Amino acid sequence: MSQTKVKKLTPAQADLIPVYREKWWSIALATGPIDRSKVTATIETAYGAIGKKAPDIIFVDRPYQAADIIVSYADKPRSCLRNELETKLRSDLEKQLRNCLRGQIENQLENQLYDRLQDRLYTALQNQLWSPLRGDLAGKIGSRLQEDLREQRNRNLLDLNLNRQLDNCIQTELWACSGSWLDYCISVLNCAHSCGNMWNIFQSIARYCGWIYPYDKVCVVCEKPIALMTNSEYQLHAAGKPAVEFADGYAIYAYRGVILPQWYGCFHPHEWQSQWLLKEQNAEVRRALIQGIGYDRIIQELEATELDKWREYTLLKIDFQDDFDESGQPLPVILLKMTCPSTGFIHALRVPPNLTSAREAIRWVNWGIEPGEFSMQT
């Protein structure tokens, strides 16, 4: 007789989802300095688990300092070991637990758990931490090659191998995101597995190590950043200071998940100037500036055209490109300005660009209720 699959978690199991998510999110955001003796022991054990001799371990202060070593291995793509370590220490463990889960719970519930415990965290850090730093690292190495290489015949092959070296990196923050789901399955759902030693190595890598560039005989380990800050939505975020900072001063500024140039990020949003919106060409950065400044301040600091007025409400238009229609044409920024009669406080909301009267805008804000009716109901 086949076992009935669980369609719903018990209340106690459901209550533990945020606990495990936050536990491993804290591990992902842990900052340095790393304990080099623990890292050395972890790396040596991990290499032994895939049948490799213990490597020479080189510690660097930040990912950029791995560039010299990455360049020196550019013509040795077979020496990269990330895939072997990923397969043995993470992928095989995930497959085992997924197979175990398929015998216990419905697929829909399994997918929900994966999304809530791993996918959201993993996507956030992949897009906001790893991708920007990898791009910067690729640019640095490219510039280094332009200066140092005189022989260009095999440049295309070298570029291909360099990309392999850049991808030969274990981002331990991302492993910690996987740990959230794995730990929940093992500790809460009691999923049986035969990877006890591998699970222990996985946890040690996620907890103790910074980024790892594993080669056949050499392993480069980067120090963790001294600051790594996010908001409650799992987005890189800090106001007026770096969201990511390394000991040597290298920093990434971010606001609600949007990577900002330093000339914006080093100022607190209260100090941002609406005039910056008129010159900023990057749409994503411009939206972050709008969020930080707020429409209330924008309409007071930028010249706005009055389109219509009704009682204490004014429909305004501001001429800066913030959004575009399907054909690529800029859409006007239309705001409904509301002034409190008793306090004089000004508040503004953005409304659809096709609205032409203040009453229409009020009706849109109030979910279709006429302004007079809304006043009586209030």
N, C-alpha and C positions, 0 to 999 in steps of 0.2 A: 504494500500500500504506500503510495507516494506521500511525501510530507507536504502538508499545506503550507504555502508560502505566506509569510507575514505581509500584510498590506499596509499596516499602520504601526508606528512605534508606540511603545508604552509611554505614558506621561514622563516617567523618570528618564527614559532614553532620550526623548525629545528635549527635555530640559538640559541635557548634557551637550547638545550640539553647539550652542554658543560658547560653552565652557572650553571645549576642545578647539574650537575655531580661534578663540582669543589666546589660548595657551600657545598654539603654534604660530599665531600672528606675532606674539611677543618674541618668540624665538627668531622669527624671520627678521624682525626689526632690531634685534640685539646689536649693540655697537661694540667697538673694540676698546682696548687692545685685546687680541686673542691670546690664549694660553698656548704658547708655542710647544711646550712639552706634550700637552694633550693632543694638539694638532699632529705632531710628529708621530705619536703612537697610533692615532687614527689613520693617517695616511699609510703607514707601514702595514697595518692590519688590513686595510682596504686593498692594497696591492697584493698582499698574500691571498686574499679571498678570490682573486682572479688569476692566481698562479704566476704572479710577477714578483721579482725580487724587490726589496725595499729600495726606493729611489733616493737620489740626493734631493733634499728639500731646500728650496730657495724661498725665503720670505721677502716680500716686497711691501712697501707702504701703501701702494694704491695700484689699481689695474694698469695705469699708464706705464708703470715701471716694469711691467711684464713685457713691454714692447720689444726690448732688446733680445730677450730670450725667444719670443715668438718669431722674430725675424730670423734668428739663427736656425730655427727649425722649419723654415718655410719650404725647404727642398726635401723634407723628410715627413711626408704626410702619413706614412704608415706608423710613425712613432706615437700618434695621438691615441689616447686611451679613454677618452670620455665615454664613447659609445659602449665600451666593455664594462666600465664601471656603472654607467646608467642602467644597462641591461641587467647586470648581476645584482646590483644593490637597490634598484628601484623598480624597474619595469617588471622583472620576474615576480617581485613581491606584490606589486599591484595586480598582476594577472592572477596570482594565486588567490588573493583576497576577493577579487571579482568573481572568480569561479566558485569560491565558497559562498559568496553572497547570493549568487544565482540559485543556489539550492535552498536559500533561507527566505529571501524577500522578493517581492514583485519588482520587475524592472523599473517601473515608474518610481517607486520608492528609492531604489538604488541610485537612479539618476538624480533625484532630488537631493539625496545625501551628498553625492559627489559635487553637485553644484553649490550647495550651501557650505560645505566644509573645505573644498579645495578650489574649484574652478574660479570663483569670484576673487579669491586672494591671489591665485596664480596669475590670472589675467592682469590684475592691477599692477603687480610687480614686474611682470614680463614687459608690459607696454611702457611703464613709467620709470623703471629703474634700469633694467638690463638693456633695453633697446637704445635709450639715449647714450649710455656709457659705451656700449659697443660701437655706436656710430662715431663717437669721439675718438675711441681707440683706433678704429679703422682709418680715420683721417690722419691721426698722428703717425701711424705706421706708414701710410701712403706718402706723407711728407718726408719721412725719414728715408724711404727708398729713393725718392726723387733726388735727395742730396747724396746718398751713399753709393747707389748703384751706377756703374758706368756701362755695364753690358746689358743691353735692352733686348737681345734676341729672344730670350725666354720669358719676357715680361708677362705675357698672358698666362703662362703656366705658373709663374711665380705668384701672380695675383690670385689665381685659383687656390694655390696651396696656402696663401696667407689667409684667405677666407676660412679654410679648414682649420687653421691654427686659432683664429678668432672664435670659431664655434667649438673648439676643443676646450670648453670651459664649463665647469660645474658651478652654477650659480646657487649657492647654498640657501639663499632666501627662497628660491623656487622649490628647493627640496623641502624646506620647512612647510611650505604651503601644501605639498603632497602629504607631509607628515600629519597634518590635521585630519585628513580622511583616513589614512592608514591607522593611526592611533585609535581613532573612534571605532573602526571596524574590529581591531584586535581587542581593545580594552572594554568596549561597551557592548558590541554585538557578539563578542567571543568567537570571532572567525578563526577557525583552525588553520595553521600554516606550518610549514616545515623550514621556515627561513629565520629561525631564532637568531642565529649569529649575524645574518645579513641585516636583519631589522636593527640589531644593536649597532652595527657599523653605520647604517643609514642615519640613525639618531645622532651618533657622535659627529658625523660629517655636518649634519644640519645645525647642530648646537655649537660646535667648537670652531669650525673652519670658516674662513672667508672664501672668496672665489678661488677656485682651484683650476690650474692648467696642468693636466696630468699627461706626461710623456713617458716613454718606455723606461728611461733611466733617470729622468729628472721630473720633479713636480714643483711647480711654482704656486705658492699660496699667498694671496693678497690679504693684507690686513682689512678688517672690517672698517666701515666708516665710523667716525667719532660721533656723528649725528645722522639719524635717519627718522624723519618725522612724517606722519600721515594724519588724516582726519578720520572721523567716525565712518566715512564712506570708503575706507581703504584706499584713499587717494594720496599721493605725495602732496604735502601741503605744509607751508610755514609762512607766517606773516612777517615780512621785513628781515628774514634771516634764511640761511640755506635750509632746504629740506633734506639734502644729502651733503655731508661734508667729511672730507678725509683729513688726516692729521697734518698733511703738508699744505692745506689751504684750498685744495681743489673742491669746488662746491657746485651743486645743482640747486637752482631756485625753482619752486613750483607753487602754484596756487590752485587748489581744488583739482589736482591732477594734471594741470597744464604746465608744461615746462616753460619757464620765463627767462628772458635774457637777464643778466645780472643788473643792468641799469634800471630795470623795473623791480626785480625781486629784492634788492637790498633796501628798498623803501617799504614801510608799512602801508597797506592799502589806504589808510586815512590820509597818507601823503601823496597818493597817486593823483595825477592831474588829468582832468577831462580833455585837455588839449592834446594829450598823447594819442587819443583815439583818432584824431584827424590825420595822423601821420603813420600810424601802425598799419602795415600791410598784411600781417599774418592774422587771418580771421580767428583762429583758435586763441591766440594771445589777446586779440582785441576783445573777445567775449569774456576772457578772464578779467581784463581790466574793467569792463562794464560791471561784472559781478562785484568786484572789489570797490569800485567807486560808487555804484548805485545810481539809478535814474534820478533820484531826488536831487543829488548833487550835480549830475550832468546837465539837467535842464537849467540850473542856476549858473553854471560856469560856461556853458556853450550857448551860442546865439541860436535860439529856437524860433521858428516861424509859427505864429498863431493861426490855426486853421478855423477854429470855431470855439464858441464859449456858451455855456449854459449854467447859470447860477454860479456856484463856486468851482465848477469844473471847466477846464480849458483843454482843448485838443491841440497838440503841438507837433511840429515836424522838425527833426534835426537832420542836417545834411552831412552824415558820414556813412560810409559803406559798411554795413554790418551783416547784411544777408542778401541773398541773390535768388532770383526766380529760376525756373527750369531752363530758361534760355541763357542764363548767366548774367542777366541784367540786374543791377543793384535795386533792392527794394528800399523804399523810404522807411526811416525809423519814426513811427507814430506813437506818441505818448499821451496818456490821459493824466493831466495834472489836477490834483485835488487839493484844495486849500481849506483847512479846518476853520470855520467862521469864528470859533471862540478862542482858539490858541494861535491861529495863523500858521500852524505847522503845514508844510508842503510834502505831499507824497505823490509819487508818479508810478504808473503802471504802463508797460508796453502793450499795445493793442494791435490787431491786424492792420496791415498797410492799406487795405482797401476801404477803411472807414473814413468818412468825411465829416461827420458831425459829432459833437460832444455827446448828444443824447444816444446816438448809436453806440458809441464807445461805452457809455454807462450801462446800457442794456447788455452789451457783450460781457462786461465785467460781472454783471449781476445775473448771469445765466438766463438771459432773455426777458427778465422782468423789467417793465417800464419804470423809468426813474420815479415817477409819482407814486406808483404802487409800492415800490421798494421803500420809499420814505414812510408811507403809511404803515407798512408791515413792521418796519424798524421801530 
